[in-house]
Amino acid sequence: MSIYWSERTRNLEPYVPGEQPRDRKYIKLNTNENPYPPSPMVLDAIRKACSEDIRIYPDPDCDSLRETIARYYNLKKEQVFVGNGSDELLAFSFMAFFDPCNPILFPDITYSFYPVYASIFNINYKVVELDEEFSIPVEGFFQENGGIIIPNPNAPTGKYLDVGLIARIARKNPGSVVIIDEAYIDFGGESAVKYIGDFKNLLIIQTLSKSRSLAGLRLGYALGHEDLIQGINRVKNSFNSYTVSRLALAGAEEAFRDEDYFRETRRRIIETRERVSLSLKSMGFKVVDSKANFIFISHPGVKSPVLFKRLREKGILVRHFDKPRISDYLRVSIGSDEEMDVFLDVIGKLLV
Amino acid sequence: MSIYWSERTRNLEPYVPGEQPRDRKYIKLNTNENPYPPSPMVLDAIRKACSEDIRIYPDPDCDSLRETIARYYNLKKEQVFVGNGSDELLAFSFMAFFDPCNPILFPDITYSFYPVYASIFNINYKVVELDEEFSIPVEGFFQENGGIIIPNPNAPTGKYLDVGLIARIARKNPGSVVIIDEAYIDFGGESAVKYIGDFKNLLIIQTLSKSRSLAGLRLGYALGHEDLIQGINRVKNSFNSYTVSRLALAGAEEAFRDEDYFRETRRRIIETRERVSLSLKSMGFKVVDSKANFIFISHPGVKSPVLFKRLREKGILVRHFDKPRISDYLRVSIGSDEEMDVFLDVIGKLLV
């Protein structure tokens, strides 16, 4: 604590990301990265953009990339915003659409960054309790509110909410912005992007970090009615004119062009997830039904913090959240088949 | 205006950056970019970092780069923060150190993003009036305040405030954070970084966009007492865990290693600035004494908006600010010798 910190800063409880250790080589199943590299076309495009032109600022409006993303989703450029990772977009969206006195709604078990955004921007919130199976009761979002944010699939459970129910939530809340955080949508769920023409209050946020293997490049995007996009744009232009580097712009464009590569890596991760889930169930694990690139697991015989610690000793990083209702669980990212075979082998032995 | 915008968003008047046109080739003297490319070592380092590892998140603490910068300035890693351009650092600093009810101080003629930050974070401010020569009267900063921010050299005037006077301002304000925005310090001024050990309230913000030719990469950094750095870090970790890409981390480290290249491009820009200033004076221009990579000029015979428009028609972009006290001026970035020769030739003919 310092006398120089603002009141806002003093009251913060910052988000803690999963570790990115430098001390030794781990099997990293803790931050939901993609085990497969990005398309070679993406790396080529970045290297090409790494030229003397890097002395020049990037296009602050990111027009070319926004046009590419718009074409990909059959939208207009004015319905697309791009930023420095989807977390930045979430922060901008909290600023753009939520007011302090009007409590927003999100699930009680969810991405743990949401309450942090609420705190830093002084936004009140109420949580909607998930049921015992971690399903989202949509009726919980039919109460008065100043905004709604739901990850689909949810984090850290991986549970998917039928896209038709997203439409119901958007329809029931014509006065509030409904943000669907689709960071994990490409691993088996259906995107709500198809409803953008129907609902002026629906904002979809996606990222290149997971399904397109570009966590290290930093690129997220938002899709929605152009009034919403303009709102985020006003905030961004009052915060940082140039949030996306020339290299990120170049790499991201190419990521939307190599569709075959995208489909193939996605397919492999889904297959691995299903196989690993079955193996874990056969070992007695409870495995929450996942449509993400991670699984949420718990074992009746061994406490999760113990498993977490022992896995770490064996060189395998997973994530444990010491929070109500989920402290018995571990979140395990889906790695390559080789990595998951080691994981299954090690965790099997730890149960004995 | 949309019913979905927060009150904050509705009241914003976003910053407008200089244009980055795509329609034709211009001589770009409008956004203070460096006319020389970055060191070849920097481009090599980025290309090397553009590997399959880009699927992995960057180090959220940017430890390696912070160690490199700390060594460069003879500081500790804990006294260094890095972010996605210095504008992002300014935004984080407004959040970290300034409170709504306690007005902050900055010059009346200054970087026009400061009032925008004040607006988005709901911070009151008072301006300190520059004298007729655009000099900063330091006594203006000896009044009660909730924080101080001064660019040195100032923007868009280019005028440098003696570093000893910065120390006086820091000493007179032990209860407030004094932010010195040194985006242009490398072009002839002396950095206040040497006072960091003396003043716990002094925060220096610098960037790789200007003197290190990396505007397209997005990298800024803050130097100060570790309590201040911790404060910015709390804000960043409540906003976006991973603000700096793997490519920016790699390129930035290398930029601090190629010192010879840095000194040489800096020297060339300073030489060009002095030569161009003399030529313009001989044409009857008033040229504000600059220690930046731009000059602030005005001509008694031709109105600035007219010059701005005619230069643009001739393929030369400069910047004009339609604001009180400076609407008679143009801000002209220092380009290469060849570019500036064209500029001098064209502007000379426009005066006839």
Interface residues (C-beta under 8 A of the other chain):
Chain A: S2 I3 Y4 W5 S6 E7 R8 T9 L12 E13 P14 Y15 V16 P17 Q20 R22 K28 T31 E33 N34 P35 Y36 P37 P38 L43 I46 R47 C50 S51 E52 D53 I54 R55 I56 Y57 P58 D59 P60 D63 N84 G85 D87 E88 A91 M95 A96 F97 F98 D99 V116 Y117 S119 I120 G175 S176 V177 K200 N201 S209 S213 L214 A215 G216 L217 R218 D227 L228 Q230 G231 N233 R234 V235 N237 S238 F239 N240 S241 Y242 T243 V244 S245 R246 L247 A248 G251
Chain B: S2 I3 Y4 W5 S6 E7 R8 T9 L12 E13 P14 Y15 V16 P17 Q20 R22 K28 T31 E33 N34 P35 Y36 P37 P38 L43 I46 R47 C50 S51 E52 D53 I54 R55 I56 Y57 P58 D59 P60 D63 N84 G85 D87 E88 A91 M95 A96 F97 F98 D99 V116 Y117 S119 I120 G175 S176 V177 K200 N201 S209 S213 L214 A215 G216 L217 R218 D227 L228 Q230 G231 N233 R234 V235 N237 S238 F239 N240 S241 Y242 T243 V244 S245 R246 L247 A248 G251
